[in-house]
């Protein structure tokens, strides 16, 4: 049981690191500058709304993933 928890923990860490790297590459250029328009950079509330929309989308997708995983566990059962 402990090895299984360790395995899931390592999978979670690897997934988190990959997601952060992909998100960073998508949102920043090679110099580390944000890939946002000048209007977005000038208007901080628009940038905040963009960040909140992105974060809520990620959380909803993660919730769907967990729900599907729970359904699979219940279907297999002991």
N, C-alpha and C positions, 0 to 999 in steps of 0.2 A: 504494500500500500504506500509506503514512504517513497519507493522508487517511482511509482506512478505519479505521486504529487510532485516530486522533483522534476520528472519529465514534463508534466504540464506547466510547471513554473518556467522551465527553460524554453518551452515552446512559446509561452506568453512573452517572455523577455525578447526572444528573437523576433516575434511578430511586432512587438512595440518598436524595436529598433528599426526594423525594415519600414514600418509605417512612417516613423519620424523622418527617415532618410528620404523616402519617396515624397513626402509632403514638403520637406525642405527644398528638394530639387524642383518641385512643381511651383513653389511660391517665391523662390529666389533665383537670381541669375548667378553667373560664375563668380562675380565680385561680392556676393552676399547681399546685394541690394534687392529690395522687394520688387516683384514683378507686377506692381500695382500701377494704375494710371496716375497721372499728376493730380487729377481731381480727387481721387481716392486718398492720395497721400496728403493733400491739403486739408481735406475734410475728415477729421478723426472719427466723427460719428458714423460716417459711411464705412470706414475701415472696420470700426467696431461691429457694425451690423454684418459686414461680410464675415468677420471672424466668428461671430455668434452663429450665423447661418451654417458655416462650415462645421463648427463644433457640434451643433445640434444634429446635423446630418450624420456625422460620425457616430454620435451616441445612439441615434435611432438605428443605424445599421448594425452596431454592436449588440443592441438589444434584440434585434431580429435574429442575429446569429446565435445568441444565447438561447432564445426561445426555440429555435429549430434544433439546437443541440439537446435541449431538455426533452423535446418531443421524441427524438431518436432514442434517448436513454429510456424513456417510458415505454416506447414500442418494443425495445429489446427486452427490457425487464430482467429480473434475476432468474 
